[in-house]
Amino acid sequence: MTFDQDFFGAFTFMTLIFIVIAIIAVIFFVVIVYFIIRSLKGDTKRSERMSPSKPYPEKIFKKEETSKFCKYCGAKITEELIICPDCGEQLN
């Protein structure tokens, strides 16, 4: 084995390692850029979904109000009442 063979054998090995490291660095850079762009674009959709100014369905946050009418005076009353607030009659 001569000096030229050792030198060029090491040179090609070092070149191969450099190329592999360069490819890994490029892939890493592309992935980072992809996530940065995705986070800038994707946040608008998420912020629209999570926006407090967006109206939410009433059924989720509001208890459905059940009401009925007093059989004595016809006043609108809620289901939980026992005595009519308008006429004072006891409700059953």
Buried (B, 14 or more C-beta within 10 A) or exposed (E): EEEEEEEEEEEEEEEEEEEEEEEEEEEEEEEEEEEEEEEEEEEEEEEEEEEEEEEEEEEEEEEEEEEEEBEEEEEEBEEEEEEBEEEEEEEE
